[in-house]
Amino acid sequence: MVGREGRVTGTVGPGLVGEVMVSVRGGAEAFLAHPVSPEETIEVGTVIVVVEYQPPRTVYVARALGS
């Protein structure tokens, strides 16, 4: 999971549990998402990279380079 790219489908930000879609096992799956930087807000549609994975469905994300 760590290092995979995805796209924000529900705003990720301080005090929010956002949602991202990440490509896994030949498809795309939804994960609950938190920002790696606690003060950062990542808007819907932004390409992200998974920095930390906490099973079963929680990830910590950052904006992908160039996003």
SVG drawing of the C-alpha trace seen along z (x, -y; Angstrom):
<svg xmlns="http://www.w3.org/2000/svg" viewBox="-16 -24 23 32">
<polyline fill="none" stroke="black" stroke-width="0.4" points="0.0,0.0 2.7,-2.5 3.8,-4.4 0.7,-3.7 -1.1,-6.7 -4.8,-7.4 -7.3,-10.2 -9.3,-12.0 -13.0,-11.3 -13.9,-13.0 -12.0,-16.0 -9.0,-15.0 -8.1,-17.6 -7.8,-18.6 -10.6,-17.1 -12.0,-15.2 -11.9,-11.6 -11.6,-11.8 -11.8,-9.2 -9.5,-8.1 -9.6,-5.6 -6.4,-3.6 -5.7,-1.0 -5.2,2.4 -5.5,6.0 -6.5,4.9 -9.3,2.5 -9.9,-0.6 -10.8,-0.4 -11.9,-3.1 -9.9,-3.9 -10.5,-6.2 -7.8,-8.9 -6.0,-11.4 -3.4,-13.9 0.2,-13.2 0.6,-16.9 -2.2,-17.5 -2.8,-21.1 -3.1,-20.3 -6.4,-20.1 -6.5,-18.0 -9.4,-18.7 -11.5,-16.2 -9.9,-15.2 -6.3,-15.7 -3.8,-12.9 -2.3,-11.5 0.4,-9.1 -0.1,-6.7 2.6,-7.4 1.3,-5.1 -1.2,-2.2 -3.1,-1.0 -5.1,2.1 -7.8,2.8 -8.9,-0.4 -7.1,-3.5 -4.3,-5.4 -2.3,-8.6 -1.7,-10.5 0.2,-13.4 -0.2,-15.2 1.6,-13.4 4.5,-15.4 3.1,-17.7 -0.4,-17.8"/>
</svg>
